[in-house]
């Protein structure tokens, strides 16, 4: 339940997503996450670091080995989300006749 609490916090999964391809600095994370405040970013970075999901590096923040395995575990959810988004797009193109 502690993991679900951490990942359920606003912006936590987005930060993890942005780090999937490699290290990213805090300023770049703010740019990539429109609407994310610097105070929330730094709070999430502290929480994710404390949880062993990310670590500070010379190039910014990066996923730890544990964080990388989380990314692998989230792939099926990402695939489902892509399918769902396509269905939503199709629904928007084919309005229900009433």
C-alpha positions, 0 to 999 in steps of 0.5 A, a space after each residue: 500500500 505504501 508504494 500505491 500511496 507514493 505513486 498515487 501522489 500527483 506528478 509522481 508517475 509523470 516524473 518517473 515517466 520522464 526519467 525512463 530514457 535517462 537522466 533529466 535535470 529539475 529545470 527540464 522536468 519543470 519544462 516537460 511537466 506543464 503545470 508542475 510547480 517547483 515546490 511540488 517537483 522538489 517534494 516528489 523528487 525527495 519522496 521518490 529518492 527516499 523510496 529508492 525509485 530515483 537518484 540524483 546524478 551528475 546529469 540530474 535525476 535518473 531511475 535507480 535499478 528498482 525504478 527501472 524495473 517499475 518502468 518495466 512493470 508499468 509497460 502493460 498499463 501504458 499499452 492499455 492506455 494507448 488502446 484506451 486513447 485510440 478508443 476515445 479518439 474513435 468515439 470522438 469521431 463517431 458521435 452517438 446518434 440520438 
